[in-house]
Amino acid sequence: MGLQGIDVLQNPQMYVLGAHLLCGQLQLGLSRGQTKLCHLYEDHMPHVGRGARMGIGECQHQFRHRRWNCSTVADTSGMTAVAAASLGGLFGTWTAHPCGERITTRIGLSLSIGGKRRVHISREVGPLLGCLDSDGRVSSREAAFAHAVAAAGVVHAVSRACRDGQLGSCGCSSELRPDNLHRDWIWGGCGDNVAYGYRFTEGFVDVREREQNHPRGSLSQGRKLMNLHNNEAGRRAVIRKMRLTCKCHGVSGSCSLVTCWKQLAPFREVGDHLKDKYDSATEVKLNRRGKLQVRHRKFNVPTLEDLVYLHESPDYCVYNETLGSLGTTGRRCNKTSSSTDGCGLMCCGRGYNSHKLKLRERCKCKFHWCCYVECKTCVSVIDAQTCK
């Protein structure tokens, strides 16, 4: 999306280009096209920020049991640097170094308010997600997921804002009645306007990539095509998970009248869908015609709903500042699980340490009339394992 500089993880009170920090007051590194759209659709920007945060939270959830859990060397709270890699640099700027070199990355937030320039955050961290292209961007499977889930979050947030009447340029969905809807049921209600959310997100997110001209056959051209493809996959994921919702009307729930409309699925379902696409993502390369093609011919050509990536992911087992990997030392694991959260996989064969943890939780709750709940505090001791 190219919304460089705003770190909503460390400053959750700030919207990305929110109502309190208008487009002209921030130096965000927006592209020319994005700057124009920002001024034209200023009321949309808080929802763009909310959608991006939804994407961040969903990534943290989907990868909570994986070796890579949306963390970076410098920011264990989540996806600051992932977002820096995602959508043209949502939360930071990457320095330009080719694949394989040892590099450092500076993440900073520069604001210009009242004519004064100040740096809010400035630190050195390692690059995230392994191999960087010649201009300092990443093109891994994880970057593909980050692009898709962030784009999906923006579609979801803007579509819902339309339905809720929070935007002046859109309203309820105007989607046509489905052919297979029961003839006695009424097609109406106020559906989520995913058509508008899709169009706006496509324009705002993709314009940064589309207005850049890269040398034909270059890594930067390949990454541009990869980003556009994964942005589209994220948008389509929201549409794919739309559902038909109906409501009964009538005395005592008699359902004498039924009204139906299309509604967004909970974003968790979109995240689950994109996680499946991540697991089955296709490695691609740039051919001589300047198009992406499958790197290994034995695999099927990806559809517009599939994720694609250019470079393999690094080994997340060990701490590697160069690759931006925190490693898995100290991560909680499940000694009885054979899945990705199990100690065998999470700890990469290094073994684990066992600890006794004391948990305090509310228990034996009783409702008293009227009107409060009284609970006791129960203490239990559990075994916990962390990777060596």
N, C-alpha and C positions, 0 to 999 in steps of 0.2 A: 504494500500500500504506500510505502514511501513516506510514512509519517514519522520522520526521523526525530529523535531527541526526547520525546515524552516517555517517561518511565512510570506507568500506572501502577506497577508493583510497589515501588517505593513511595509513590505519591498518589494513592488511590483517590484522594480528594480532587485530583486534576482530571478532567475529561480530556481525551485527545482532541485538541482544538475545541475545547468545550465553550459553553456560553460565557464563562468568566475569563477565558483566555482566547480572545478572538484572533482570527487568522492574521490580521495585520500586526498584532502585538507579539507574535512568536516568530523566531527564526528557526524553522523546522527542517529546512532542506527539502521542502516540497518541490516537485517538478512544476514547470510552468502551467501545464494543464491542470494539475491538482490544485494549485493556488487559485486558479480561476474558478474551479468547481467549489472550492472551500468558501469563497466569497459569495457565490451564487446560492449555495445550499448550506449556509451557516447553521441553520437550525438542525441539520442532519448530523453535525459533527459529534455532539454528545452521544448519539446512538452508534456512530462509527466506533467511538471509544468503548462504549459498552459491549459492542459486538466483539471487538478485539480482546477485551478482558474475558468474555465468555470463551473465546478460543484458547486463551492462556490457561484458564481454569480447566477446560476440558482436556487439554494436553497433559496437564499435571495428573488428572484422574486416570486417563487412559494408560499412562506409562508409569504409574505408581509402583508396579511390580516388575518393572524392567530394569536392566542394568543402566540404561539411559532413562532418567526420569524427568526430563525437561529441566535439568539443572546445568549450571556452568561452573567453571572453576571459581569465578568471582562472585557468583550470585546463586546461593543454594536455595533461595526462596522460590525459584521457578524459572520463568521463561524470558528474562530480560534479554539475554543474548540470542535466544532462539528467535525472538521477535526481531532482533537486530538483523538476523539472517533472513527473516521471513518478509515477504512482500516488499522487497527493496529497502529494508532497514527500518522497521517500525519503531524500534526503541534505541537505536544507536547507529554508529558508523564504523565500518570495518576498514582497516588499512589495507593497502593493495600489495599483496605478496603472492607469488605463484604457489602451486601445490608443492608440498614437500619441504618448504623452507620453514625454519623456526621463526615465528613471528609473535608479536604482541599486538593486542587490540585495545584501543582506547574507546571507552564508552563514556559519553558526556552529554550533559543537557545544557544548552545555552539559551538563555531567554533574553529578550530585549524588551524591557518594559519601562516606559517613561524615558526612553532614549539611553538607558544605561544597560550595559552588557555585563552579565555575570555568569559564572559557571556553577551549576548546581551540583553536578556529579562529575568526577573525573577520576578514572582509575585505569590501571593496566590489567588486562586479563588475557588469557589465551584464546585463540579462535575456537569456535564451536563447530562440532559436527565434521571434523576431519578436514579433508583436502579442500583448499580454497582455490577458486579460479584466479586467473591472472589479475583480476581487479578486486580481489579480496572478498568475493562472495562465495557462498557454499552451495553445493549442488547435490547433497546427499539425500538418502531416503527420509531422514528426519526433517530436513529442510522442506521436502515435498509435503510432508504431513503438516508442518507449521504453516505453509502457505495455504493449504486447503482448509484447515480448521479455522484459521483467522478469517479467510474470505467467507466461509460458511457462517461464522459468527456475525459478520457485518450484515449479510443477507437476512439472517434471522432477526437481528435487532431492528433493522430498518423496516422490514415487512411488518413486524409487530407494532412498531411506532405508527405506521400508516393506519392500521386497524384501530389503534387507540386514539386516533385523532391528534397526534402530537406533531404532525408535519403538515405544512400548508399546501404542499404540492401533490398529496395523495390521500386516499381514504381507504374504505373497505375494498376488498377484492371485487373485480367485475368479471370473474371467470364464468364461462358459460356452464349451463346446467349439464351434468353428465347424462349420457344417453341411457345408462342402465339404472338411473335413480327411479325408485318406485313412483308410479304416475300420480299417486295421491299425495305424495310428499311435496312440500314447498321448497323450492330452491331460493334461499335468501339468507337472512342473518348477516352478520358482518365478518366475513372471512379475512384471514391474514393476506395482505397484498404482496404475495411473493413475486409476482410479475414485476412490480415496481422495485421491490428490494433487489431482485436479480439485476435489472437494468441499471439501477444506480450503482450498485457495487461493481458491476462490470466496468462501467465508465470510470468510476473513481479509482478503483484498485488497479485496473489494467493500463490506464493512461500513462503511468510512469514508465512501464515497459515499452509501450507502443511508440512513444515519442523519442526513444533512443535508437540511434543507428549504430550498429556494431559491424565490424569487418566480417564479411562472409566467411563462414567456417571457423570463426573464433570461439573460444570457450565462453566468452561473454554473450555471444549470439545464442549459443546452445542453452545457457542458463536462462536467457530471456524467454526462449520458447518453452523451456521446462516450467518456469514460473507461470507463464500464461496458461499452460495446460493444467497445472495443479490448481491455480485459481479457479478455473472453470470446473474442475472436478469438485471443488469445495462448494461452489454455488449449486451445482447440480445435485449434490448430496442433500441439500435442504429441500429441493423440489421433489426428489425421490422419496423422501420420508413424509411428505405431506399426507394428511389423512382426511377422510370424510367424517364430519362430526354432525350428529343429528340431535335434536332436542324435542321432547314431547311437551305439548301444551294441552291443557284441559283440566276440568274439575277433578280434584283428588287424583291427579296423575292418570286420567283416563286415556291420554294420548290420542285425543280426537283430532289433533293437528300436529303434524311433524314438520319441523323446519330443519334444513340441512345446509351446510357450508363446508368449505375447505379450510383446514386449520393446520398450523405448523405443528410438527411433532416436538416433544421436549428435546432440547438441544443434546441431551445425553444420547438419544437415539441416533442423532446425526453423528456424534462423536464415535459411537460404536461402529457405525457404517464406515466412517473414514479410517478407523483403526483396522478394520478388515481390509480396506484398500491399501493401507500401509503394509500390512503383512504380505499382500500379494502384489506389491508395487513392481513395476517393470524397469529394468535398467536399459537406458537408451543412449544413443550417440548421435552426433551431428554428421549427416552425410554430405557429399560434395555439392548437392543441390541446396544446401542450407536448410534441410528438414531433419526433424528427429526421426530416427528409426530404431527398431529393436536391436540391441547390441548382439544378442544371441538368437540366431534364427529359430531355435527350437521352441521359443516362446511366442505366444500369440501377440498380434498387434494390439496395443492398449486402446480401449475405448475412451471417449471423452469423460467418462466417469471414473477411470482408473488413475492412479498416481504413477508418476514416472520420475526417475532420478538419473543423474549422469555419473556420479561417483559412489563407490562403496563407502559404508560407514566405518569409522575407526573401531578399535578394540576398546570398549568401555570398561574393561575389567580393572585396569590400573589407572592411577592418577597420572595424567599426561597433560601438562599445561599447554604444550604446543597444540595438541588436538582438542583442548577444551574439555577433557574428560575428568570428572571427579573421581572415577574409580568406584569400586563398591565396598571398600574397607569401611567398616562401621555401619553399613546398611543393615536394617532389620531383615531377617529372612525366616522362612518357615521350614523347620527341619523335617516335617512330615509331608511336605508337598513335593511333587515331582514336576510342578509347573515352573514358570519363570520366576515366581517368588520363592521357590524352594532354595534351600541353602546350597544344594549341589550346583545349580545354575547361577544363582545370584553371586555366590562367592567365587566362582570361576575355578573351583578345585582347591582353593586355599584353605578350606575348612572354616569353622565358625567358633565363636565363644558363646557360652551360655551364661545368662544372668538371671537373677531373681528380681522381678519388678513388683512393687506394691501399688495396687490400683485402688483408688477411692472412687466410689460411684454411688449415686442415689439409689435407694432400694426401699422396699416395704412401704410404698407410697399409699396414702389414704386420702380420699376426698372428704372434706368436711363441709357440711351445709351451714351457712352459705357464705363465702364461696372461695375456698382455698384448698391447696393440696399440701399435705405434710409428709415429708419423707425422712427416712433415716439414712445415715451414711454407712455403707458397708465397705470393708477393706478385704481385699483378696490378694494373694501372692501368685504370680504366674511366672512360668519359665519363658524367657525371651532369648533369641539368638541374634547375634550380629556377626557379620563377615569379618574374618581376620584380614 
